[in-house]
Amino acid sequence: MSSTFRNFGLLTFLLFAVMELNAQQAISLYGGAIPGAKPTPADYIEETITREDKIVRTSKVSKPELYVYQPANPTGTAVIICPGGGYGILAIDKEGHDVARKFQEMGVTAFVLKYRLPNDLIMKDKSMGPLQDALQAIYLIRKNAALWNLDVNKIGIMGFSAGGHLASSASVHYADMKIDNQENISLRPSFSILIYPVITFGISTHGGSVKNLLGENPTEERKKYFSSERQVTPQTPPAFLIHANSDKTVPVQNSLRYNEALVKNNVPVEMHIYQAGGHGFGLYNKTTKDDWFERLKNWMQANKF
């Protein structure tokens, strides 16, 4: 790691450690050149959709960032939130900032990950770009845990839909990718929270996620690698899953298969399946009075996260 990057990182993190952090402030994920990236074309500009002065959706991300939500009295736990969007866009408000504020209220430090979306124009290997960003986020947060009063053993990752695929990929492939990690910091998430996640790239998958990440005609080997249920080991972190039986976009079989693989490998897992709700309900499944976020809090407390 160059001294320029180290100095940049130290300055950035010290700055954010003494400021009141909110969603308008972000930390650059790399602070310099991104390994494996191509020069960004001049016309490749981030696109956003705004509603009521809030960015609700973004695409063409070439500069990945972390948005920090730091509670007044942190418990020591942190969650990295990966919004969904089929690896084509990021639903960064409903599946990012809104969720981060909920964690902040309960004393959990939340980091919304604006990860790069796979694109051959800006990546040498687009299939690995999002995963690289997720692991880089774990590295930066764990390395600088003291600045946010975090416990390095309580840093989890969360994802919605395709963001759930990214979070599960980080949970099973945390040792596969080499990032600039001279300190040899563990990149294994302490736990994962998967909300109507894309898990499999086999039967019952979400075709758009597969196409955007792997291209038109991926090999069976690549589809197997990115089918998280086929990559689970006893070292895979504990998981909490939410899905709806009525989900026609990402069938419930995705969560069922991941749950089955975790149980087979004696990994702690809790899963809640709703009768209805479809896909993309975010924090609020309006078909039920049940609050899945309350179920999540109970699970985190029971597992001492």
LONU-485523 format. One record per residue (C-alpha): residue number from 0; x, z, y negated. Coordinates in steps of 0.2 Angstrom, whole numbers. Each point is the difference from the previous one (the first is absolute). Layout:
# residues N
+-----+-------+-------+-------+
! pos !    xx !    zz !    yy !
+-----+-------+-------+-------+
! NUM !     X !     Z !     Y !
...
+-----+-------+-------+-------+
***
This chain:
# residues 305
+-----+-------+-------+-------+
! pos !    xx !    zz !    yy !
+-----+-------+-------+-------+
!   0 !     0 !     0 !     0 !
!   1 !     7 !    -5 !   -17 !
!   2 !     4 !    13 !   -14 !
!   3 !   -12 !   -10 !   -11 !
!   4 !   -15 !     3 !    12 !
!   5 !     5 !    18 !     3 !
!   6 !     0 !     3 !   -19 !
!   7 !   -16 !   -10 !    -3 !
!   8 !    -9 !    10 !    14 !
!   9 !     6 !    17 !    -6 !
!  10 !    -5 !    -4 !   -18 !
!  11 !   -17 !    -6 !     5 !
!  12 !    -4 !    15 !    11 !
!  13 !     6 !    13 !   -12 !
!  14 !   -10 !    -9 !   -13 !
!  15 !   -16 !     1 !    10 !
!  16 !     4 !    18 !     6 !
!  17 !    -2 !     6 !   -17 !
!  18 !   -15 !   -11 !    -6 !
!  19 !   -18 !     2 !     3 !
!  20 !    -3 !   -13 !    13 !
!  21 !   -16 !   -11 !     0 !
!  22 !    -5 !   -17 !     7 !
!  23 !     7 !    -9 !   -16 !
!  24 !    17 !     4 !     5 !
!  25 !     9 !    -7 !    15 !
!  26 !    17 !     0 !     8 !
!  27 !     9 !   -15 !     5 !
!  28 !     2 !     0 !    19 !
!  29 !    17 !    -7 !     0 !
!  30 !     7 !     1 !   -18 !
!  31 !    10 !   -16 !     2 !
!  32 !     1 !   -15 !    12 !
!  33 !   -11 !     1 !    15 !
!  34 !     8 !    -3 !    17 !
!  35 !    -7 !   -16 !     9 !
!  36 !    -8 !    -6 !   -16 !
!  37 !     1 !   -18 !    -7 !
!  38 !     1 !    -3 !   -19 !
!  39 !   -18 !     1 !    -7 !
!  40 !    -6 !   -17 !    -6 !
!  41 !    -4 !     0 !   -19 !
!  42 !   -19 !    -4 !     4 !
!  43 !    -1 !    14 !    13 !
!  44 !    -9 !    13 !   -11 !
!  45 !    -9 !    15 !     5 !
!  46 !   -19 !    -2 !    -1 !
!  47 !   -13 !    14 !    -3 !
!  48 !   -18 !     2 !    -1 !
!  49 !    -6 !    13 !   -12 !
!  50 !   -17 !     9 !    -1 !
!  51 !    -4 !    13 !   -14 !
!  52 !    18 !    -1 !    -6 !
!  53 !     6 !     5 !    18 !
!  54 !    10 !   -12 !    11 !
!  55 !   -10 !     0 !    16 !
!  56 !     9 !   -14 !     9 !
!  57 !    18 !    -8 !    -1 !
!  58 !     9 !   -14 !     9 !
!  59 !    16 !    -9 !    -1 !
!  60 !    10 !    16 !     0 !
!  61 !    19 !    -4 !    -2 !
!  62 !     5 !    17 !    -7 !
!  63 !    -5 !    14 !    11 !
!  64 !    -4 !    17 !    -8 !
!  65 !    -5 !    18 !     4 !
!  66 !   -14 !     8 !   -11 !
!  67 !     2 !    19 !     0 !
!  68 !   -14 !    12 !     0 !
!  69 !     8 !    18 !    -1 !
!  70 !   -11 !    15 !     1 !
!  71 !     2 !    15 !   -11 !
!  72 !     3 !    11 !    15 !
!  73 !     7 !   -11 !    14 !
!  74 !    -1 !     6 !    18 !
!  75 !    15 !    -9 !     5 !
!  76 !    -9 !   -14 !     9 !
!  77 !     1 !   -18 !    -5 !
!  78 !   -10 !   -15 !     5 !
!  79 !     5 !   -18 !    -3 !
!  80 !   -16 !   -11 !    -2 !
!  81 !     0 !   -18 !     5 !
!  82 !   -15 !   -10 !    -7 !
!  83 !    -8 !   -13 !    11 !
!  84 !    -5 !   -18 !    -4 !
!  85 !     5 !   -11 !    15 !
!  86 !    18 !    -1 !    -5 !
!  87 !    -7 !   -12 !   -14 !
!  88 !    -5 !    12 !   -14 !
!  89 !     1 !    19 !    -3 !
!  90 !   -16 !     9 !    -3 !
!  91 !    11 !    12 !   -10 !
!  92 !   -14 !    10 !    -8 !
!  93 !   -13 !     4 !    13 !
!  94 !    13 !     1 !    14 !
!  95 !    14 !     7 !   -11 !
!  96 !    -2 !     9 !   -16 !
!  97 !   -17 !     7 !     4 !
!  98 !     7 !     8 !    16 !
!  99 !    16 !     6 !    -9 !
! 100 !   -11 !    10 !   -12 !
! 101 !    -9 !     8 !    14 !
! 102 !    17 !     6 !     8 !
! 103 !     6 !     6 !   -17 !
! 104 !   -15 !    11 !    -1 !
! 105 !     4 !     9 !    16 !
! 106 !    18 !     2 !    -4 !
! 107 !     7 !   -14 !    10 !
! 108 !    12 !   -12 !   -10 !
! 109 !    -5 !   -17 !     2 !
! 110 !     9 !   -17 !    -2 !
! 111 !    -9 !   -16 !    -1 !
! 112 !    11 !   -14 !     7 !
! 113 !    -2 !   -17 !    -9 !
! 114 !     9 !    -9 !    14 !
! 115 !     5 !   -18 !     0 !
! 116 !   -12 !   -12 !     9 !
! 117 !     8 !   -12 !    12 !
! 118 !     4 !   -16 !    -7 !
! 119 !    14 !   -13 !     5 !
! 120 !     3 !    -3 !   -19 !
! 121 !     7 !    17 !    -3 !
! 122 !     6 !     6 !    17 !
! 123 !    13 !    -6 !    13 !
! 124 !   -12 !     7 !    14 !
! 125 !   -17 !     3 !    -7 !
! 126 !    -5 !     9 !    16 !
! 127 !    12 !    15 !    -4 !
! 128 !    -2 !     1 !   -19 !
! 129 !   -15 !    12 !     0 !
! 130 !     8 !    11 !    13 !
! 131 !    16 !     1 !    -9 !
! 132 !    -9 !     6 !   -15 !
! 133 !    -9 !    14 !     9 !
! 134 !    16 !     6 !     8 !
! 135 !     9 !    -1 !   -17 !
! 136 !   -14 !    11 !    -7 !
! 137 !     3 !    13 !    14 !
! 138 !    18 !     0 !    -3 !
! 139 !    -1 !     2 !   -19 !
! 140 !   -13 !    14 !     1 !
! 141 !     9 !    10 !    14 !
! 142 !    17 !    -2 !    -9 !
! 143 !    -7 !     7 !   -16 !
! 144 !   -12 !    12 !     7 !
! 145 !     7 !    15 !    -9 !
! 146 !    -5 !    -8 !   -17 !
! 147 !   -18 !     0 !     5 !
! 148 !     0 !    17 !     9 !
! 149 !    -3 !    -9 !    17 !
! 150 !     3 !     5 !    18 !
! 151 !    10 !   -14 !     8 !
! 152 !   -10 !     3 !    16 !
! 153 !   -17 !    -2 !    -8 !
! 154 !     2 !   -18 !    -7 !
! 155 !   -14 !   -11 !     8 !
! 156 !    -6 !   -18 !    -2 !
! 157 !   -18 !    -6 !    -2 !
! 158 !    -8 !   -17 !     0 !
! 159 !   -16 !    -9 !    -2 !
! 160 !    -4 !   -16 !    10 !
! 161 !    15 !   -11 !     0 !
! 162 !     9 !    15 !    -9 !
! 163 !    -5 !    10 !    15 !
! 164 !    10 !   -14 !    10 !
! 165 !    15 !     3 !   -11 !
! 166 !    -1 !    19 !     2 !
! 167 !    -2 !    -1 !    19 !
! 168 !    15 !   -13 !     0 !
! 169 !    11 !    13 !   -10 !
! 170 !    -6 !    13 !    13 !
! 171 !     6 !   -10 !    15 !
! 172 !    14 !   -11 !    -8 !
! 173 !     9 !    13 !   -11 !
! 174 !    16 !    -2 !     9 !
! 175 !     0 !   -19 !     1 !
! 176 !     5 !    -5 !   -18 !
! 177 !    16 !     3 !    -8 !
! 178 !    -2 !     5 !   -18 !
! 179 !    14 !     7 !   -12 !
! 180 !     0 !    18 !     7 !
! 181 !    17 !     6 !     0 !
! 182 !    -6 !    18 !     2 !
! 183 !    -8 !    -4 !    16 !
! 184 !   -17 !     7 !    -5 !
! 185 !   -14 !    -1 !    12 !
! 186 !   -12 !   -13 !    -4 !
! 187 !   -13 !     6 !    13 !
! 188 !   -16 !     5 !    -9 !
! 189 !    -5 !    18 !     4 !
! 190 !   -18 !    -6 !     3 !
! 191 !   -11 !   -15 !    -3 !
! 192 !   -18 !    -1 !    -7 !
! 193 !    -8 !   -17 !     5 !
! 194 !   -17 !    -5 !    -7 !
! 195 !    -9 !   -14 !     8 !
! 196 !    18 !    -7 !     4 !
! 197 !     5 !   -17 !     7 !
! 198 !    10 !     6 !    15 !
! 199 !     1 !   -14 !    13 !
! 200 !     5 !   -18 !    -3 !
! 201 !    -8 !    -5 !    17 !
! 202 !   -18 !     0 !     4 !
! 203 !   -12 !     8 !   -13 !
! 204 !    13 !    -3 !   -14 !
! 205 !    -3 !    -4 !   -18 !
! 206 !     6 !   -19 !     0 !
! 207 !     3 !     0 !   -19 !
! 208 !    13 !    14 !     2 !
! 209 !     9 !    -9 !    14 !
! 210 !     0 !   -16 !    -9 !
! 211 !     7 !     7 !   -17 !
! 212 !    13 !    11 !     9 !
! 213 !     6 !   -12 !    14 !
! 214 !    -6 !   -17 !    -5 !
! 215 !   -11 !   -13 !     8 !
! 216 !     7 !     0 !    18 !
! 217 !    10 !    16 !     4 !
! 218 !     8 !     2 !    17 !
! 219 !    -7 !    12 !    12 !
! 220 !    16 !    11 !    -2 !
! 221 !    -4 !     2 !   -18 !
! 222 !   -18 !     4 !     2 !
! 223 !     5 !    13 !    13 !
! 224 !    13 !     8 !   -11 !
! 225 !   -13 !     2 !   -14 !
! 226 !   -13 !     7 !    12 !
! 227 !     3 !    18 !    -4 !
! 228 !   -10 !     6 !    15 !
! 229 !    13 !    -9 !    11 !
! 230 !    15 !     9 !    -9 !
! 231 !    -5 !    18 !     1 !
! 232 !    12 !    12 !     8 !
! 233 !     0 !    19 !     2 !
! 234 !    10 !     1 !   -17 !
! 235 !   -14 !    -9 !   -10 !
! 236 !    -7 !    12 !   -13 !
! 237 !   -17 !     8 !     2 !
! 238 !   -14 !    -9 !    -7 !
! 239 !   -18 !     2 !    -8 !
! 240 !   -11 !   -15 !     1 !
! 241 !   -17 !    -5 !    -8 !
! 242 !   -10 !   -15 !     5 !
! 243 !   -18 !    -6 !     1 !
! 244 !    -9 !    -8 !    15 !
! 245 !    -8 !   -13 !   -11 !
! 246 !    16 !    -6 !    -7 !
! 247 !     0 !   -19 !     3 !
! 248 !    15 !    -4 !   -10 !
! 249 !    13 !    11 !     9 !
! 250 !    -9 !     5 !    17 !
! 251 !     0 !    18 !     5 !
! 252 !    10 !    -4 !    15 !
! 253 !    16 !     0 !   -11 !
! 254 !    -2 !    19 !    -3 !
! 255 !    -5 !     3 !    18 !
! 256 !    15 !    -9 !     7 !
! 257 !    12 !    10 !   -11 !
! 258 !    -8 !    16 !     4 !
! 259 !     1 !    -4 !    19 !
! 260 !    18 !    -4 !    -2 !
! 261 !     4 !    16 !    -9 !
! 262 !    -9 !    10 !    13 !
! 263 !     9 !    -8 !    14 !
! 264 !    16 !     4 !    -8 !
! 265 !    -5 !    18 !    -4 !
! 266 !     0 !    -2 !   -19 !
! 267 !   -13 !    10 !    -9 !
! 268 !   -14 !   -10 !    -7 !
! 269 !   -17 !     2 !    -7 !
! 270 !   -13 !   -14 !    -2 !
! 271 !   -17 !     0 !    -9 !
! 272 !   -11 !   -15 !     4 !
! 273 !   -15 !    -3 !   -11 !
! 274 !   -16 !    -8 !     5 !
! 275 !    -1 !   -11 !   -15 !
! 276 !    10 !    -4 !   -16 !
! 277 !     7 !   -17 !     3 !
! 278 !    17 !    -3 !    -7 !
! 279 !     9 !     4 !   -16 !
! 280 !   -10 !    16 !    -5 !
! 281 !    15 !     9 !    -7 !
! 282 !    -3 !    18 !    -3 !
! 283 !   -19 !    -1 !     2 !
! 284 !   -10 !    -6 !    15 !
! 285 !   -17 !     0 !    -8 !
! 286 !    -9 !    -1 !    16 !
! 287 !     3 !    18 !     5 !
! 288 !     1 !    17 !    -9 !
! 289 !    16 !     4 !     9 !
! 290 !    16 !     0 !   -10 !
! 291 !    14 !    -7 !     9 !
! 292 !    13 !     6 !   -12 !
! 293 !    -6 !    18 !     4 !
! 294 !     3 !    -4 !    18 !
! 295 !    18 !    -6 !    -5 !
! 296 !     3 !    16 !    -9 !
! 297 !    -5 !    11 !    15 !
! 298 !    11 !   -10 !    11 !
! 299 !    15 !     1 !   -12 !
! 300 !    -2 !    19 !    -1 !
! 301 !    -2 !     2 !    19 !
! 302 !    16 !   -10 !     2 !
! 303 !     9 !    10 !   -14 !
! 304 !     3 !   -16 !   -10 !
+-----+-------+-------+-------+
***
